[in-house]
Amino acid sequence: MLRIFILLGVIVSQFFLGGCSAFEENYEKLRDLDFTVVEAGNEPETLVEIIDEKKEEPFQLSYTIGEDMYLVIGYGMQETCGYSIQVNECYETEGTVYVDTTLLGPETEEEIVKKPSYPYIIIKIEVIADKLIEFH
């Protein structure tokens, strides 16, 4: 029975990830979004608790408080410190909010500390209702 559910999940995900032409037209950029990268210590407490629960593995989530939406991208456990995250794009399409980030490794000039780290970024935007969040 479990195999049937797994097979069904794979088939359904292939359909959606395969790229139907009806979905493709929704990816035209309408506008770049103004965003703020939330610095450590300025995160909402409830969001910090959620991140702590998920930080061991890569994750993406959105969290809304009032008129603010927080987009969080975590890269899971890394073996060393010194990582940073770059926001490449953050924009709105007809049906989605698109966010693209890149994990950047420690600088070669830096002293690399062999201590696990859990790099993540919190991006704060205005609430955009009824749109899917697409993380890349």
Summary of the structure (lengths in Angstrom):
residues: 136
radius of gyration: 17.4
end to end distance: 32.9
largest distance: 53.8
contacts: 333
relative contact order: 0.22
helix: 24%
strand: 38%
